[in-house]
Amino acid sequence: MNDLHATRLDLLAGGTDARTEMERALDISRSAACAHAFIRTMFDEAPGSAQACDPASRLAGLAFTAKDLFDIEGQATPAGSAVLSHAPAAKADAPAVARLRAAGGVLTGRTNMTEFAFSGVGVNPHHGTPANVSDAAVPRIPGGSSSGAAISVASGAAFIGLGSDTGGSIRIPAALNGIVGFKNTARLTPTAGALPLSTTLDTACAMTRSVRDAITAHEILAARRVTAGNAPLSAYRLAVVKNLFFDGIEPAVATAFERSLKALRAAGARIVEIELPELAELGAINATGGFSAAEAYAWHRLLLERSGAGYDPRVAQRILRGATMKAHEYIDLINARRDWIGRVEAALAPFDAVLSPTVPITAPPIASVAPGAERDEEFFRVNALLLRNPSVINMLDGCAISLPCHVPGELPVGLMLWHAALHDDAVLAVALQTERALQE
């Protein structure tokens, strides 16, 4: 599939037009490939909207989707739930949605997600679970929580899938579906108008088909220009953290990762293996439940009292863990995180980016983790593995991008490049060169 950049150049050259591209995207959106990917669609008005857009605009009338937790004017914001399906309509678009529209993007639908964004698996008992695009024979999990957004991009139904990332909810589905997912430094993009999971960790960001498209999406969402440059890989010093990120890794992921390192070294990259002992402290720092549980419970407590029976039991269980956190424990958590970030930033200062597997496993079958108490143990095992690596960067208040590193015939595997806060441009610059090296 062409990425946004190639399609826009084709539009400007007269090789296609916005209405044709939109009709193509909508045909895919209606196909079996996108089953359960959308919760609400805006298909009827999309072709006319695309045709009316300025072809010279940054998104040129091309399709984007928005995760169901973003406000869209005139619509409820149920965030993948059943209990908020009849909530009052939003009075305005969330800033993230508004910025994509203002750049010439055409919103085609609200995408499915893990209820209230509280899981990395992507299973939803209310709206169904969209199947991963990578395996036509075995329905596999899409990853979450931005599940439908990932399917919309990976299937060809959209060029940008707007989502959120609190512990990996952009990078996990990107990795499992073989696309690009960029989690920027959280403060760079507005989360207003998005139903929160953790006000400390939430990030508004997107999935795309290429790194250059990720840069475009980020520039629009953050209202800033990225300075990526065009330096070769040999200009950067990269690290591989050996502890934690490789625990429980599947052979297929290990093979793809090592093959990627070999390709990067052949392209001139300087890669150093390091230990980051601070990672061993995360269990103790988050022992009382972490930010997501406490902050989610603060938002949900009254709704749980009124409508708790309508929640996904797995989501309710995780939210309710936040009910037991004491005020001093929350303050201790804030202080411990601040200290931890300072020490990790100092350890990473000599490097331009860090390389890790995005997640240590490939996508398991949906049947193994589908709703049902008899599968809860496997669900929570898979969820913990999927969240472990990417959540480190959220705790760091950092930035990270996942890009595909598998080869044809393999299940998708994600390579994650990351660093501390406000290293976004350097990470994106390295990612551009990494993507080129892996495609050669």
ROLO-851109 format. One record per residue (C-alpha): residue in three letters; x, y, z. Coordinates in Angstrom, 2 decimals, padded with zeros to 5 digits. Layout:
! ROLO-851109
<r "ALA" <X Y Z>>
...
***
This chain:
! ROLO-851109
<r "MET" <000.00 000.00 000.00>>
<r "ASN" <001.12 003.54 -000.71>>
<r "ASP" <001.67 005.72 002.31>>
<r "LEU" <000.16 009.17 002.75>>
<r "HIS" <003.16 010.94 001.21>>
<r "ALA" <003.12 008.87 -001.98>>
<r "THR" <-000.64 009.19 -002.35>>
<r "ARG" <-000.55 012.95 -001.86>>
<r "LEU" <002.15 013.30 -004.54>>
<r "ASP" <-000.01 011.22 -006.87>>
<r "LEU" <-002.93 013.55 -006.12>>
<r "LEU" <-000.89 016.63 -006.92>>
<r "ALA" <000.39 015.04 -010.14>>
<r "GLY" <-003.15 014.24 -011.26>>
<r "GLY" <-002.70 010.49 -011.11>>
<r "THR" <-005.68 010.14 -008.79>>
<r "ASP" <-008.16 012.35 -006.98>>
<r "ALA" <-009.40 012.64 -003.40>>
<r "ARG" <-012.84 011.19 -004.10>>
<r "THR" <-011.35 008.10 -005.77>>
<r "GLU" <-008.97 007.57 -002.87>>
<r "MET" <-011.80 008.00 -000.39>>
<r "GLU" <-014.04 005.52 -002.20>>
<r "ARG" <-011.16 003.03 -002.17>>
<r "ALA" <-010.69 003.54 001.58>>
<r "LEU" <-014.42 003.15 002.24>>
<r "ASP" <-014.60 -000.08 000.22>>
<r "ILE" <-011.95 -001.51 002.53>>
<r "SER" <-013.71 -000.08 005.59>>
<r "ARG" <-016.86 -002.01 004.64>>
<r "SER" <-014.96 -005.24 003.96>>
<r "ALA" <-014.37 -008.24 006.19>>
<r "ALA" <-010.85 -006.95 006.87>>
<r "CYS" <-012.38 -004.19 009.00>>
<r "ALA" <-015.02 -006.26 010.79>>
<r "HIS" <-015.51 -004.75 014.28>>
<r "ALA" <-012.91 -002.05 013.55>>
<r "PHE" <-015.48 000.78 013.64>>
<r "ILE" <-017.96 001.63 016.36>>
<r "ARG" <-019.55 004.48 014.40>>
<r "THR" <-018.98 005.49 010.79>>
<r "MET" <-019.26 008.68 008.75>>
<r "PHE" <-019.07 006.97 005.38>>
<r "ASP" <-021.96 008.74 003.64>>
<r "GLU" <-020.52 012.23 003.87>>
<r "ALA" <-016.84 011.26 003.43>>
<r "PRO" <-016.57 011.26 -000.41>>
<r "GLY" <-018.07 014.74 -000.72>>
<r "SER" <-015.89 016.03 002.11>>
<r "ALA" <-012.79 014.59 000.45>>
<r "GLN" <-013.64 016.18 -002.89>>
<r "ALA" <-014.15 019.57 -001.23>>
<r "CYS" <-010.73 019.57 000.47>>
<r "ASP" <-007.82 021.59 -000.85>>
<r "PRO" <-005.54 019.10 -002.67>>
<r "ALA" <-002.55 021.20 -001.61>>
<r "SER" <-003.35 020.81 002.10>>
<r "ARG" <-001.19 018.49 004.17>>
<r "LEU" <-003.77 015.67 004.26>>
<r "ALA" <-005.40 016.54 000.92>>
<r "GLY" <-008.82 015.05 001.65>>
<r "LEU" <-007.44 011.64 002.66>>
<r "ALA" <-009.01 009.39 005.30>>
<r "PHE" <-008.22 009.32 008.99>>
<r "THR" <-009.98 007.60 011.87>>
<r "ALA" <-010.33 008.50 015.53>>
<r "LYS" <-010.33 006.23 018.55>>
<r "ASP" <-013.71 006.16 020.29>>
<r "LEU" <-012.43 008.12 023.30>>
<r "PHE" <-012.01 011.40 021.35>>
<r "ASP" <-014.82 013.94 021.31>>
<r "ILE" <-016.47 014.53 017.94>>
<r "GLU" <-018.95 017.37 017.78>>
<r "GLY" <-022.54 016.16 017.95>>
<r "GLN" <-021.66 012.61 019.06>>
<r "ALA" <-021.40 010.82 022.38>>
<r "THR" <-017.94 009.68 023.49>>
<r "PRO" <-018.45 006.16 024.87>>
<r "ALA" <-014.78 005.08 024.84>>
<r "GLY" <-015.59 001.54 023.75>>
<r "SER" <-018.08 001.04 026.58>>
<r "ALA" <-021.76 000.22 026.83>>
<r "VAL" <-022.38 002.37 029.91>>
<r "LEU" <-021.63 005.66 028.10>>
<r "SER" <-023.35 004.87 024.80>>
<r "HIS" <-026.10 007.40 025.57>>
<r "ALA" <-023.88 010.08 027.11>>
<r "PRO" <-024.52 013.69 026.07>>
<r "ALA" <-023.12 014.65 022.68>>
<r "ALA" <-019.82 016.50 022.59>>
<r "LYS" <-020.12 020.22 021.91>>
<r "ALA" <-016.90 020.39 019.91>>
<r "ASP" <-014.23 018.22 018.34>>
<r "ALA" <-011.28 017.30 020.53>>
<r "PRO" <-008.27 019.46 019.53>>
<r "ALA" <-006.51 016.40 018.07>>
<r "VAL" <-009.47 015.70 015.79>>
<r "ALA" <-009.88 019.37 014.92>>
<r "ARG" <-006.22 019.71 013.94>>
<r "LEU" <-006.37 016.71 011.58>>
<r "ARG" <-009.54 018.08 009.97>>
<r "ALA" <-008.00 021.55 009.63>>
<r "ALA" <-005.03 019.97 007.83>>
<r "GLY" <-007.40 018.55 005.20>>
<r "GLY" <-008.05 015.12 006.69>>
<r "VAL" <-011.50 013.54 006.37>>
<r "LEU" <-012.75 011.62 009.40>>
<r "THR" <-014.39 008.35 008.32>>
<r "GLY" <-015.28 006.84 011.68>>
<r "ARG" <-014.82 006.23 015.37>>
<r "THR" <-012.70 003.14 015.89>>
<r "ASN" <-013.13 000.27 018.31>>
<r "MET" <-010.96 000.05 021.39>>
<r "THR" <-010.50 -001.75 024.66>>
<r "GLU" <-013.21 -000.45 026.98>>
<r "PHE" <-011.94 002.77 028.59>>
<r "ALA" <-008.48 002.03 027.10>>
<r "PHE" <-007.52 -000.24 030.01>>
<r "SER" <-005.72 -003.15 028.30>>
<r "GLY" <-003.09 -003.82 025.69>>
<r "VAL" <-004.85 -006.86 024.20>>
<r "GLY" <-007.64 -005.17 022.23>>
<r "VAL" <-010.54 -007.44 023.22>>
<r "ASN" <-013.95 -005.76 023.55>>
<r "PRO" <-017.00 -007.75 024.78>>
<r "HIS" <-019.48 -005.02 023.80>>
<r "HIS" <-018.50 -004.27 020.19>>
<r "GLY" <-016.57 -007.37 019.17>>
<r "THR" <-012.85 -007.69 018.61>>
<r "PRO" <-011.31 -006.72 015.25>>
<r "ALA" <-008.95 -009.38 013.95>>
<r "ASN" <-005.31 -008.69 013.19>>
<r "VAL" <-004.70 -008.16 009.48>>
<r "SER" <-001.60 -010.37 009.41>>
<r "ASP" <-003.15 -013.84 009.43>>
<r "ALA" <-006.11 -014.79 007.25>>
<r "ALA" <-006.19 -018.33 008.64>>
<r "VAL" <-006.20 -017.67 012.40>>
<r "PRO" <-008.02 -014.64 013.90>>
<r "ARG" <-005.40 -013.02 016.11>>
<r "ILE" <-005.62 -010.17 018.59>>
<r "PRO" <-005.20 -006.66 017.19>>
<r "GLY" <-003.45 -005.30 020.27>>
<r "GLY" <-004.86 -002.45 022.26>>
<r "SER" <-006.13 -000.33 023.41>>
<r "SER" <-006.21 001.45 020.02>>
<r "SER" <-007.31 -001.75 018.26>>
<r "GLY" <-009.67 -000.45 015.58>>
<r "ALA" <-007.37 002.46 014.75>>
<r "ALA" <-004.58 -000.01 013.98>>
<r "ILE" <-006.82 -002.16 011.78>>
<r "SER" <-008.01 000.91 009.87>>
<r "VAL" <-004.41 001.80 008.96>>
<r "ALA" <-003.06 -001.72 008.43>>
<r "SER" <-005.99 -002.70 006.19>>
<r "GLY" <-005.78 000.40 004.01>>
<r "ALA" <-008.99 001.98 005.28>>
<r "ALA" <-007.17 005.07 006.59>>
<r "PHE" <-003.81 006.78 006.34>>
<r "ILE" <-003.77 007.97 009.96>>
<r "GLY" <-005.31 006.21 012.94>>
<r "LEU" <-005.65 008.71 015.78>>
<r "GLY" <-005.36 007.02 019.16>>
<r "SER" <-003.91 007.33 022.61>>
<r "ASP" <-000.97 005.75 024.42>>
<r "THR" <-000.90 005.41 028.21>>
<r "GLY" <001.20 002.26 028.52>>
<r "GLY" <001.70 001.25 024.90>>
<r "SER" <-001.76 001.60 023.34>>
<r "ILE" <-000.37 002.97 020.07>>
<r "ARG" <002.85 000.98 019.84>>
<r "ILE" <001.40 -002.43 020.82>>
<r "PRO" <-001.20 -002.61 018.02>>
<r "ALA" <001.29 -001.04 015.60>>
<r "ALA" <003.80 -003.79 016.38>>
<r "LEU" <001.28 -006.62 016.14>>
<r "ASN" <-000.16 -005.36 012.83>>
<r "GLY" <003.09 -004.42 011.10>>
<r "ILE" <002.63 -000.64 010.90>>
<r "VAL" <004.24 002.43 012.49>>
<r "GLY" <003.13 003.89 015.82>>
<r "PHE" <004.70 007.00 017.34>>
<r "LYS" <004.19 007.96 020.99>>
<r "ASN" <005.46 011.50 021.35>>
<r "THR" <006.46 013.23 024.58>>
<r "ALA" <003.05 013.55 026.22>>
<r "ARG" <003.12 017.31 026.80>>
<r "LEU" <003.54 018.05 023.08>>
<r "THR" <000.00 017.08 022.04>>
<r "PRO" <-003.32 018.12 023.61>>
<r "THR" <-005.37 015.45 025.36>>
<r "ALA" <-008.32 017.79 025.95>>
<r "GLY" <-011.55 016.29 024.67>>
<r "ALA" <-010.29 012.74 025.19>>
<r "LEU" <-011.78 010.57 027.91>>
<r "PRO" <-008.85 009.97 030.28>>
<r "LEU" <-007.33 006.76 031.56>>
<r "SER" <-004.37 008.29 033.41>>
<r "THR" <-003.99 012.04 033.35>>
<r "THR" <-000.31 011.55 034.22>>
<r "LEU" <000.53 009.12 031.42>>
<r "ASP" <-002.02 009.66 028.60>>
<r "THR" <-000.65 010.74 025.22>>
<r "ALA" <-002.61 011.66 022.07>>
<r "CYS" <-000.77 010.25 019.05>>
<r "ALA" <-001.24 008.18 015.90>>
<r "MET" <-000.47 005.13 013.77>>
<r "THR" <000.60 005.41 010.14>>
<r "ARG" <002.05 003.34 007.27>>
<r "SER" <005.54 004.89 007.36>>
<r "VAL" <007.88 006.96 009.52>>
<r "ARG" <007.57 009.98 007.24>>
<r "ASP" <003.80 009.79 007.66>>
<r "ALA" <004.31 009.55 011.43>>
<r "ILE" <006.26 012.80 011.28>>
<r "THR" <003.46 014.48 009.34>>
<r "ALA" <000.81 013.27 011.78>>
<r "HIS" <002.88 014.41 014.75>>
<r "GLU" <003.55 017.82 013.24>>
<r "ILE" <-000.19 018.33 012.76>>
<r "LEU" <-001.18 017.03 016.20>>
<r "ALA" <001.56 018.94 018.02>>
<r "ALA" <001.39 022.09 015.86>>
<r "ARG" <005.17 022.07 015.50>>
<r "ARG" <007.81 021.24 012.93>>
<r "VAL" <010.10 018.24 013.36>>
<r "THR" <013.80 018.76 012.68>>
<r "ALA" <014.85 015.28 011.62>>
<r "GLY" <017.70 016.02 009.23>>
<r "ASN" <019.16 013.39 006.95>>
<r "ALA" <022.28 012.23 008.79>>
<r "PRO" <023.31 008.60 008.13>>
<r "LEU" <023.01 005.92 010.79>>
<r "SER" <026.74 006.18 011.43>>
<r "ALA" <026.12 009.64 012.90>>
<r "TYR" <024.11 008.23 015.79>>
<r "ARG" <025.06 006.35 018.93>>
<r "LEU" <022.44 003.74 019.82>>
<r "ALA" <021.95 001.54 022.86>>
<r "VAL" <020.32 -001.83 023.45>>
<r "VAL" <019.13 -002.37 027.02>>
<r "LYS" <019.63 -006.05 027.80>>
<r "ASN" <017.67 -006.37 031.03>>
<r "LEU" <013.85 -006.61 031.29>>
<r "PHE" <013.00 -005.99 027.62>>
<r "PHE" <013.98 -009.52 026.55>>
<r "ASP" <012.42 -011.48 029.41>>
<r "GLY" <009.99 -014.09 028.07>>
<r "ILE" <010.75 -013.20 024.46>>
<r "GLU" <009.40 -015.50 021.75>>
<r "PRO" <011.99 -016.98 019.35>>
<r "ALA" <010.30 -015.26 016.38>>
<r "VAL" <010.66 -011.85 018.03>>
<r "ALA" <014.25 -012.51 019.08>>
<r "THR" <015.14 -013.58 015.53>>
<r "ALA" <013.57 -010.49 013.97>>
<r "PHE" <015.25 -008.20 016.49>>
<r "GLU" <018.72 -009.69 016.03>>
<r "ARG" <018.29 -009.60 012.25>>
<r "SER" <017.41 -005.91 012.56>>
<r "LEU" <020.51 -005.15 014.63>>
<r "LYS" <022.64 -006.91 012.02>>
<r "ALA" <021.11 -004.79 009.24>>
<r "LEU" <021.61 -001.58 011.21>>
<r "ARG" <025.24 -002.40 011.98>>
<r "ALA" <025.79 -003.17 008.29>>
<r "ALA" <024.38 000.28 007.52>>
<r "GLY" <026.93 001.88 009.83>>
<r "ALA" <025.03 002.16 013.10>>
<r "ARG" <027.09 002.23 016.30>>
<r "ILE" <025.19 000.04 018.77>>
<r "VAL" <026.25 -000.48 022.39>>
<r "GLU" <024.69 -003.02 024.76>>
<r "ILE" <024.01 -001.59 028.22>>
<r "GLU" <022.33 -002.55 031.46>>
<r "LEU" <019.75 -000.22 032.99>>
<r "PRO" <019.48 -001.41 036.61>>
<r "GLU" <016.84 001.24 037.33>>
<r "LEU" <014.32 -000.93 035.48>>
<r "ALA" <014.37 -003.40 038.36>>
<r "GLU" <012.86 -000.68 040.59>>
<r "LEU" <009.62 -000.34 038.62>>
<r "GLY" <007.86 -003.18 040.40>>
<r "ALA" <008.39 -001.59 043.79>>
<r "ILE" <007.56 001.92 042.55>>
<r "ASN" <004.22 000.71 041.17>>
<r "ALA" <003.48 -001.78 043.94>>
<r "THR" <000.40 000.11 045.15>>
<r "GLY" <-001.21 000.06 041.70>>
<r "GLY" <000.48 002.77 039.68>>
<r "PHE" <-000.96 005.90 038.10>>
<r "SER" <-003.46 004.28 035.75>>
<r "ALA" <-005.46 002.44 038.40>>
<r "ALA" <-005.59 005.37 040.84>>
<r "GLU" <-006.41 008.03 038.26>>
<r "ALA" <-008.90 005.83 036.42>>
<r "TYR" <-010.70 005.06 039.69>>
<r "ALA" <-010.92 008.77 040.50>>
<r "TRP" <-012.74 009.30 037.19>>
<r "HIS" <-014.87 006.13 037.24>>
<r "ARG" <-015.83 005.68 040.89>>
<r "LEU" <-019.33 007.18 040.65>>
<r "LEU" <-020.03 005.56 037.30>>
<r "LEU" <-018.95 002.20 038.71>>
<r "GLU" <-021.35 002.62 041.62>>
<r "ARG" <-024.24 003.31 039.23>>
<r "SER" <-023.40 001.06 036.29>>
<r "GLY" <-020.62 -001.31 037.34>>
<r "ALA" <-022.47 -004.36 036.05>>
<r "GLY" <-022.23 -002.95 032.53>>
<r "TYR" <-018.42 -002.79 032.53>>
<r "ASP" <-016.12 -005.38 031.02>>
<r "PRO" <-015.29 -007.35 034.23>>
<r "ARG" <-011.59 -007.39 033.35>>
<r "VAL" <-011.52 -003.61 033.01>>
<r "ALA" <-013.54 -003.05 036.18>>
<r "GLN" <-011.15 -005.31 038.09>>
<r "ARG" <-008.15 -003.20 037.05>>
<r "ILE" <-009.87 000.12 037.78>>
<r "LEU" <-011.03 -001.01 041.22>>
<r "ARG" <-007.45 -001.65 042.23>>
<r "GLY" <-007.09 002.12 042.40>>
<r "ALA" <-009.68 002.32 045.18>>
<r "THR" <-007.18 001.09 047.75>>
<r "MET" <-004.38 003.58 047.07>>
<r "LYS" <-003.89 006.03 049.92>>
<r "ALA" <-003.09 009.71 049.42>>
<r "HIS" <000.43 009.37 050.80>>
<r "GLU" <001.06 006.40 048.49>>
<r "TYR" <000.04 008.47 045.47>>
<r "ILE" <002.35 011.32 046.54>>
<r "ASP" <005.15 008.82 047.15>>
<r "LEU" <004.55 007.47 043.64>>
<r "ILE" <004.87 010.94 042.10>>
<r "ASN" <008.11 011.60 043.97>>
<r "ALA" <009.58 008.17 043.23>>
<r "ARG" <008.82 008.58 039.53>>
<r "ARG" <010.47 012.01 039.42>>
<r "ASP" <013.64 010.64 041.02>>
<r "TRP" <013.62 007.56 038.77>>
<r "ILE" <013.24 009.65 035.62>>
<r "GLY" <016.23 011.79 036.59>>
<r "ARG" <018.49 008.78 037.03>>
<r "VAL" <017.35 007.05 033.82>>
<r "GLU" <017.77 010.25 031.80>>
<r "ALA" <021.33 010.54 033.07>>
<r "ALA" <022.08 006.94 032.07>>
<r "LEU" <020.70 007.49 028.54>>
<r "ALA" <022.32 010.89 027.97>>
<r "PRO" <025.27 009.50 025.90>>
<r "PHE" <022.88 007.95 023.34>>
<r "ASP" <020.67 009.29 020.56>>
<r "ALA" <018.12 006.47 020.89>>
<r "VAL" <017.59 003.07 022.49>>
<r "LEU" <016.57 -000.06 020.57>>
<r "SER" <014.23 -002.68 022.05>>
<r "PRO" <011.59 -005.15 020.92>>
<r "THR" <008.29 -003.24 021.11>>
<r "VAL" <006.65 -006.30 022.66>>
<r "PRO" <008.21 -009.71 023.38>>
<r "ILE" <005.50 -011.79 021.68>>
<r "THR" <003.63 -012.02 018.39>>
<r "ALA" <-000.16 -011.75 018.31>>
<r "PRO" <-001.85 -014.77 019.93>>
<r "PRO" <-005.21 -016.12 018.71>>
<r "ILE" <-008.26 -014.17 019.85>>
<r "ALA" <-009.78 -017.45 021.03>>
<r "SER" <-007.12 -017.80 023.72>>
<r "VAL" <-008.02 -014.50 025.42>>
<r "ALA" <-011.66 -013.94 024.42>>
<r "PRO" <-014.12 -012.80 027.13>>
<r "GLY" <-014.79 -015.52 029.66>>
<r "ALA" <-013.62 -016.22 033.19>>
<r "GLU" <-012.02 -019.48 032.09>>
<r "ARG" <-009.59 -017.44 029.93>>
<r "ASP" <-008.86 -014.66 032.41>>
<r "GLU" <-005.53 -016.09 033.51>>
<r "GLU" <-004.22 -016.24 029.94>>
<r "PHE" <-005.65 -012.80 029.17>>
<r "PHE" <-003.82 -011.16 032.07>>
<r "ARG" <-000.60 -013.03 031.25>>
<r "VAL" <-000.68 -011.78 027.66>>
<r "ASN" <-001.71 -008.30 028.73>>
<r "ALA" <001.22 -008.03 031.14>>
<r "LEU" <003.70 -009.12 028.47>>
<r "LEU" <002.32 -006.69 025.90>>
<r "LEU" <002.40 -003.72 028.26>>
<r "ARG" <005.75 -004.38 029.94>>
<r "ASN" <008.19 -002.95 027.38>>
<r "PRO" <006.27 000.08 026.07>>
<r "SER" <005.06 001.14 029.53>>
<r "VAL" <008.66 001.81 030.57>>
<r "ILE" <008.71 004.78 028.20>>
<r "ASN" <005.40 006.15 029.54>>
<r "MET" <006.80 005.94 033.06>>
<r "LEU" <009.88 007.79 031.78>>
<r "ASP" <007.66 010.51 030.27>>
<r "GLY" <009.57 009.71 027.10>>
<r "CYS" <008.97 009.26 023.41>>
<r "ALA" <009.07 006.09 021.31>>
<r "ILE" <008.27 004.75 017.87>>
<r "SER" <007.50 001.20 016.79>>
<r "LEU" <008.26 000.18 013.24>>
<r "PRO" <007.90 -003.23 011.60>>
<r "CYS" <011.00 -005.41 011.44>>
<r "HIS" <009.63 -008.76 010.25>>
<r "VAL" <009.97 -010.16 006.72>>
<r "PRO" <007.22 -011.52 004.44>>
<r "GLY" <005.82 -014.81 005.72>>
<r "GLU" <006.42 -013.94 009.38>>
<r "LEU" <003.93 -012.60 011.89>>
<r "PRO" <004.55 -008.89 012.49>>
<r "VAL" <007.23 -007.85 014.98>>
<r "GLY" <007.89 -004.31 016.14>>
<r "LEU" <011.25 -002.62 016.67>>
<r "MET" <010.99 000.19 019.23>>
<r "LEU" <013.28 003.23 019.21>>
<r "TRP" <012.96 005.39 022.30>>
<r "HIS" <014.46 007.98 024.60>>
<r "ALA" <013.53 010.40 027.36>>
<r "ALA" <011.24 013.42 027.13>>
<r "LEU" <011.69 015.91 024.28>>
<r "HIS" <014.05 013.68 022.31>>
<r "ASP" <011.26 013.26 019.75>>
<r "ASP" <013.10 014.73 016.78>>
<r "ALA" <016.22 012.63 017.34>>
<r "VAL" <014.16 009.44 017.71>>
<r "LEU" <012.26 010.23 014.51>>
<r "ALA" <015.49 011.00 012.66>>
<r "VAL" <016.98 007.65 013.68>>
<r "ALA" <013.70 005.94 012.80>>
<r "LEU" <013.79 007.35 009.25>>
<r "GLN" <017.24 005.90 008.68>>
<r "THR" <016.34 002.65 010.44>>
<r "GLU" <013.28 002.16 008.25>>
<r "ARG" <015.43 002.62 005.12>>
<r "ALA" <018.05 000.18 006.35>>
<r "LEU" <015.47 -002.50 007.16>>
<r "GLN" <013.81 -002.16 003.75>>
<r "GLU" <017.03 -002.58 001.77>>
***
